[in-house]
Amino acid sequence: MHAYSLDRPERLRAHLAAQRRLYEVRPDCQGGQHWQTVSSQDRHAFEPSSELPPFSAKSFFFGERELLFRFDGGQFYSALPQVVPQVLFGLHACDLQAVAYQDQFFAQDAHYQARRQATLLVGLDCLHSCNGGFCSVLGSGPAVQAQTADLILLPPAEAGADWGLLAASAAGQQALHGLDLASAHADWPAQRQANEARVRAEQGSQEDIIEGIARLNLQAIDDSTWEALGLRCLGCSGCTSVCPTCSCFAPLDRAEGQGGALRERVWDSCLYQGFQQEASGHNPSATAGQRVQRFWTHKFGEDFRQRFDSYGCVGCGRCDRVCPGSIGVHGVMHKVVQP
């Protein structure tokens, strides 16, 4: 992994945008932040926020609604997406960890992989904790892990100083071809460690999270606690929509022409009442409490961590911000620890 000194991140952005379609999180006209296309001629300063955008990078690879195949009455035709090379510029460590998680979940999915293989990921170390974040506890941040990104931006601790830039993959190194960069100063690892220590201190010990995970895996949470949490779940799917690792989907078949049909897949939610209902009418998650329990078992269960090399929760805190019933991750973990 080669380390470079970068005078301005805008220079890197313009270089990459000349090669691929580039997306960056920017403020919108309504006070929010969303992914927006940026051209190589764009002169706006790169001003990353410590707060995460409402939506992660999930939809760039796992479409909210997409065509899987078409049937014309006699033959099936696949419908792989038409992809163009793209760059996601300035991804936080937790969102990159989520992409790595979904890379494994969709490892054999041609639609996901077509988009993923066409994408260059430019990560960004965090200098401060986002509101409600706890990535340091789960090992998903604040520093970007090399195996989750192609390029990694290291913001300076002092205004006016040069940025650091790490080429973390062969694709990332190739993308820098033609960009004249000096090698980074030798002290960049120490600065990165100091940044990590600062964020860990800002996030604190997160004792409810740690104890809650332990109690969940010991199956030490009684059914009445889950049912009490279920009473506060509106089944709105807000948490599953913004969660960067959620991957539930449902098939949708539609008639087309004379005897033809289309099959699409659409985002679904395990918190919907009918998500697990079987053709016989049996529903293994018939109550809201059972569905809430199932959701959090997927996020923090040891079986899932061993299978995917990390928890299904990356500590971004988005569920806390969108849940109208106040049963995002901190609300749930506090309740299971202190019922």
C-alpha positions as CSV (number, residue, x, y, z in Angstrom):
1,M,0.0,0.0,0.0
2,H,1.7,3.2,-1.2
3,A,1.2,6.5,0.6
4,Y,1.1,9.8,-1.2
5,S,0.9,13.5,-0.2
6,L,-2.1,15.3,-1.8
7,D,-2.2,19.1,-1.8
8,R,-6.0,19.2,-2.6
9,P,-8.5,16.4,-2.7
10,E,-10.3,18.3,-5.6
11,R,-7.3,17.5,-7.8
12,L,-7.8,13.8,-7.2
13,R,-11.6,14.1,-7.7
14,A,-11.2,15.9,-11.1
15,H,-8.7,13.3,-12.2
16,L,-11.0,10.4,-11.4
17,A,-14.1,12.1,-12.8
18,A,-12.4,12.5,-16.1
19,Q,-12.2,8.7,-16.3
20,R,-15.5,7.6,-14.7
21,R,-18.9,8.9,-13.6
22,L,-18.2,10.2,-10.1
23,Y,-20.6,10.6,-7.1
24,E,-20.0,12.6,-4.0
25,V,-22.2,13.5,-1.0
26,R,-23.2,17.1,-1.1
27,P,-25.9,19.4,0.5
28,D,-29.2,19.6,-1.3
29,C,-31.5,22.5,-1.5
30,Q,-33.6,21.3,1.5
31,G,-30.9,21.1,4.1
32,G,-30.1,17.5,3.6
33,Q,-27.1,15.6,2.1
34,H,-27.3,13.2,-0.8
35,W,-25.2,11.5,-3.4
36,Q,-24.8,13.7,-6.4
37,T,-22.9,13.5,-9.7
38,V,-19.8,15.6,-10.0
39,S,-18.0,16.4,-13.2
40,S,-14.3,16.8,-13.8
41,Q,-14.8,20.5,-14.3
42,D,-16.5,21.0,-11.0
43,R,-14.8,23.7,-8.8
44,H,-16.6,23.2,-5.5
45,A,-14.4,22.4,-2.6
46,F,-14.5,18.9,-1.1
47,E,-16.0,19.5,2.3
48,P,-16.8,16.2,3.9
49,S,-19.1,16.3,6.9
50,S,-18.6,14.2,10.1
51,E,-22.3,13.4,9.8
52,L,-23.2,10.5,7.5
53,P,-25.7,11.0,4.6
54,P,-29.2,9.6,5.2
55,F,-28.6,6.8,2.7
56,S,-25.5,4.7,2.4
57,A,-24.0,3.4,-0.9
58,K,-26.2,0.3,-0.9
59,S,-28.5,1.4,-3.7
60,F,-25.5,1.8,-6.1
61,F,-25.2,-2.0,-6.2
62,F,-28.5,-3.4,-4.9
63,G,-31.2,-1.7,-6.8
64,E,-34.4,-0.7,-5.0
65,R,-36.3,-2.2,-7.9
66,E,-34.7,-4.0,-10.9
67,L,-35.5,-6.4,-13.7
68,L,-34.1,-9.9,-13.3
69,F,-35.3,-11.6,-16.5
70,R,-37.9,-11.5,-19.2
71,F,-40.1,-14.4,-20.6
72,D,-41.6,-13.9,-24.0
73,G,-43.9,-17.0,-23.8
74,G,-41.4,-19.5,-25.1
75,Q,-38.0,-18.4,-23.9
76,F,-36.3,-16.7,-21.0
77,Y,-33.9,-13.7,-21.4
78,S,-31.6,-12.4,-18.7
79,A,-31.6,-8.7,-18.0
80,L,-28.3,-7.8,-16.6
81,P,-27.9,-4.0,-15.9
82,Q,-26.1,-1.7,-18.3
83,V,-23.3,-0.4,-16.2
84,V,-20.8,2.4,-16.7
85,P,-17.5,2.8,-14.7
86,Q,-18.2,4.9,-11.6
87,V,-16.5,6.3,-8.5
88,L,-17.9,6.8,-5.1
89,F,-15.8,9.5,-3.6
90,G,-15.5,10.0,0.1
91,L,-17.1,6.9,1.6
92,H,-16.8,6.7,5.4
93,A,-15.3,3.6,6.9
94,C,-18.5,2.2,8.3
95,D,-20.2,2.4,4.9
96,L,-17.2,0.7,3.2
97,Q,-17.5,-2.1,5.8
98,A,-21.1,-2.5,4.8
99,V,-20.2,-2.8,1.1
100,A,-17.7,-5.5,2.0
101,Y,-20.5,-7.3,3.9
102,Q,-22.8,-7.2,1.0
103,D,-20.0,-8.2,-1.4
104,Q,-20.1,-11.6,0.4
105,F,-23.9,-11.8,0.6
106,F,-24.2,-11.1,-3.1
107,A,-21.1,-12.9,-4.2
108,Q,-23.0,-15.1,-6.7
109,D,-25.4,-12.4,-7.8
110,A,-24.7,-11.3,-11.3
111,H,-26.7,-8.0,-11.1
112,Y,-24.9,-6.9,-7.9
113,Q,-21.5,-7.9,-9.2
114,A,-21.9,-6.2,-12.5
115,R,-22.3,-2.9,-10.7
116,R,-19.7,-3.6,-8.1
117,Q,-17.0,-4.6,-10.5
118,A,-17.5,-1.3,-12.4
119,T,-17.0,0.8,-9.2
120,L,-13.9,2.4,-7.7
121,L,-14.3,3.1,-3.9
122,V,-12.6,6.1,-2.5
123,G,-12.7,6.0,1.3
124,L,-12.3,8.8,3.9
125,D,-11.0,8.5,7.4
126,C,-13.1,10.2,10.0
127,L,-11.5,12.9,12.2
128,H,-14.5,13.1,14.5
129,S,-17.4,10.8,15.5
130,C,-20.8,11.3,13.8
131,N,-23.8,11.8,16.0
132,G,-24.8,8.4,17.5
133,G,-22.0,6.5,15.8
134,F,-20.1,3.6,17.5
135,C,-18.0,2.2,14.7
136,S,-14.9,2.0,16.9
137,V,-16.6,-0.5,19.2
138,L,-17.4,-2.8,16.3
139,G,-14.1,-2.4,14.4
140,S,-15.7,-0.8,11.4
141,G,-14.1,2.6,11.7
142,P,-13.1,5.4,12.1
143,A,-10.1,4.5,9.9
144,V,-10.9,2.9,6.6
145,Q,-9.6,-0.7,6.4
146,A,-7.4,-1.3,3.4
147,Q,-9.3,-4.3,2.1
148,T,-12.6,-2.3,1.8
149,A,-11.4,0.5,-0.5
150,D,-9.4,1.2,-3.6
151,L,-8.1,4.6,-2.4
152,I,-8.2,6.1,1.0
153,L,-8.1,9.8,1.8
154,L,-6.5,10.9,5.1
155,P,-7.7,14.4,6.0
156,P,-5.2,16.6,7.7
157,A,-5.5,17.3,11.4
158,E,-4.6,21.0,10.8
159,A,-6.2,23.3,8.3
160,G,-4.0,24.1,5.3
161,A,-1.8,21.0,5.7
162,D,-1.6,18.4,2.9
163,W,-3.9,15.4,2.8
164,G,-2.7,11.8,2.7
165,L,-3.7,9.4,0.0
166,L,-3.3,5.6,0.2
167,A,-3.5,3.3,-2.8
168,A,-5.1,0.3,-1.2
169,S,-5.7,-1.9,-4.3
170,A,-4.3,-2.5,-7.7
171,A,-7.3,-0.8,-9.2
172,G,-6.7,2.2,-7.0
173,Q,-3.0,2.4,-8.0
174,Q,-4.0,2.2,-11.7
175,A,-6.5,5.0,-11.3
176,L,-3.7,7.3,-10.1
177,H,-1.8,6.9,-13.4
178,G,-1.0,10.3,-14.8
179,L,-1.4,12.1,-11.5
180,D,1.9,13.5,-10.3
181,L,2.0,12.8,-6.5
182,A,4.9,13.0,-4.0
183,S,5.3,10.3,-1.4
184,A,3.7,11.0,2.0
185,H,5.6,12.1,5.0
186,A,6.9,9.2,7.2
187,D,4.7,10.2,10.2
188,W,1.3,9.5,8.5
189,P,0.7,6.2,10.4
190,A,1.1,8.0,13.7
191,Q,-1.3,10.8,12.7
192,R,-3.8,8.2,11.6
193,Q,-3.5,6.4,15.0
194,A,-4.1,9.7,16.8
195,N,-7.2,10.3,14.7
196,E,-8.5,6.9,15.7
197,A,-7.9,7.5,19.4
198,R,-9.7,10.8,19.2
199,V,-12.8,9.3,17.7
200,R,-12.8,6.4,20.1
201,A,-12.7,8.8,23.0
202,E,-15.6,10.8,21.5
203,Q,-17.7,7.7,21.1
204,G,-17.0,6.4,24.6
205,S,-17.2,2.9,26.0
206,Q,-20.7,2.2,24.6
207,E,-21.4,-0.3,27.5
208,D,-25.0,-0.9,26.5
209,I,-24.0,-1.9,23.0
210,I,-21.3,-4.3,24.3
211,E,-23.5,-5.9,27.0
212,G,-26.5,-6.0,24.7
213,I,-24.6,-8.0,22.1
214,A,-23.4,-10.4,24.8
215,R,-26.9,-10.9,26.2
216,L,-28.4,-11.4,22.7
217,N,-25.9,-14.2,21.9
218,L,-26.3,-15.9,25.3
219,Q,-30.1,-15.9,24.5
220,A,-30.5,-14.1,27.9
221,I,-33.3,-11.7,26.6
222,D,-36.7,-13.0,27.5
223,D,-39.7,-13.0,25.1
224,S,-41.5,-10.3,27.1
225,T,-38.7,-7.8,26.4
226,W,-38.9,-8.5,22.7
227,E,-42.6,-8.2,22.7
228,A,-42.4,-4.9,24.5
229,L,-40.0,-3.6,21.8
230,G,-42.4,-5.0,19.2
231,L,-45.2,-2.8,20.4
232,R,-43.1,0.2,19.5
233,C,-42.3,-1.1,16.0
234,L,-44.6,0.5,13.4
235,G,-43.4,-1.8,10.6
236,C,-42.5,1.2,8.5
237,S,-39.2,-0.3,7.2
238,G,-37.4,2.9,7.8
239,C,-34.5,1.1,9.6
240,T,-34.1,-1.6,7.0
241,S,-34.2,1.0,4.2
242,V,-31.4,3.1,5.6
243,C,-29.4,0.2,7.1
244,P,-26.3,-0.2,4.8
245,T,-26.2,-4.0,5.2
246,C,-29.9,-4.9,4.9
247,S,-30.5,-7.1,1.8
248,C,-34.0,-8.5,2.0
249,F,-35.9,-8.5,-1.3
250,A,-39.0,-10.0,-2.8
251,P,-39.7,-11.2,-6.3
252,L,-42.4,-9.4,-8.3
253,D,-43.9,-11.0,-11.4
254,R,-45.8,-8.9,-14.0
255,A,-47.5,-10.0,-17.2
256,E,-46.2,-8.5,-20.5
257,G,-47.8,-8.8,-23.9
258,Q,-49.3,-12.1,-25.1
259,G,-48.2,-14.8,-22.7
260,G,-45.0,-13.0,-21.6
261,A,-43.9,-12.0,-18.2
262,L,-41.3,-9.9,-16.3
263,R,-39.6,-10.8,-13.0
264,E,-38.3,-7.9,-10.9
265,R,-37.0,-7.8,-7.4
266,V,-37.8,-5.0,-5.0
267,W,-36.5,-4.1,-1.6
268,D,-38.4,-5.9,1.2
269,S,-38.2,-5.8,5.0
270,C,-38.1,-8.6,7.5
271,L,-40.1,-6.3,9.8
272,Y,-43.2,-6.5,7.6
273,Q,-45.8,-8.9,9.0
274,G,-46.0,-11.1,5.9
275,F,-42.3,-11.3,5.1
276,Q,-41.8,-14.9,6.4
277,Q,-45.3,-16.1,6.0
278,E,-45.4,-19.5,4.3
279,A,-47.8,-20.8,1.6
280,S,-49.5,-22.9,4.3
281,G,-50.3,-19.8,6.2
282,H,-47.8,-20.5,9.0
283,N,-45.7,-17.5,10.0
284,P,-42.6,-18.2,12.1
285,S,-42.4,-14.5,12.9
286,A,-46.1,-13.8,13.5
287,T,-45.7,-11.2,16.2
288,A,-43.9,-7.9,16.0
289,G,-41.7,-8.9,18.9
290,Q,-40.5,-12.0,17.0
291,R,-39.7,-9.8,14.0
292,V,-37.8,-7.3,16.0
293,Q,-35.8,-10.2,17.7
294,R,-35.0,-11.7,14.3
295,F,-33.8,-8.3,12.9
296,W,-31.4,-7.7,15.8
297,T,-30.2,-11.3,15.8
298,H,-29.2,-10.8,12.2
299,K,-27.3,-7.6,13.1
300,F,-25.4,-8.9,16.1
301,G,-25.6,-12.7,16.0
302,E,-22.2,-14.5,16.3
303,D,-23.2,-16.9,13.5
304,F,-23.6,-14.1,11.1
305,R,-20.4,-12.4,12.3
306,Q,-18.4,-15.6,11.6
307,R,-20.0,-16.1,8.2
308,F,-19.4,-12.5,7.0
309,D,-16.3,-11.6,9.0
310,S,-18.1,-8.8,10.7
311,Y,-21.4,-8.0,12.4
312,G,-24.4,-7.0,10.3
313,C,-24.4,-3.7,12.1
314,V,-21.5,-1.3,11.3
315,G,-22.2,1.3,14.0
316,C,-23.5,4.1,11.7
317,G,-26.5,4.9,13.9
318,R,-28.9,5.6,11.0
319,C,-31.6,3.4,12.5
320,D,-31.7,5.6,15.6
321,R,-32.3,8.7,13.5
322,V,-35.2,7.3,11.4
323,C,-37.1,5.1,13.8
324,P,-40.4,6.8,14.9
325,G,-40.7,4.3,17.8
326,S,-37.3,5.1,19.2
327,I,-36.1,1.5,18.9
328,G,-33.0,2.1,16.8
329,V,-29.9,0.3,18.0
330,H,-29.3,2.4,21.1
331,G,-32.9,2.2,22.2
332,V,-33.0,-1.6,21.8
333,M,-29.6,-2.3,23.4
334,H,-30.5,-0.1,26.4
335,K,-33.8,-2.0,26.8
336,V,-32.3,-5.5,26.6
337,V,-29.7,-4.5,29.1
338,Q,-32.0,-2.7,31.5
339,P,-35.5,-4.1,30.8
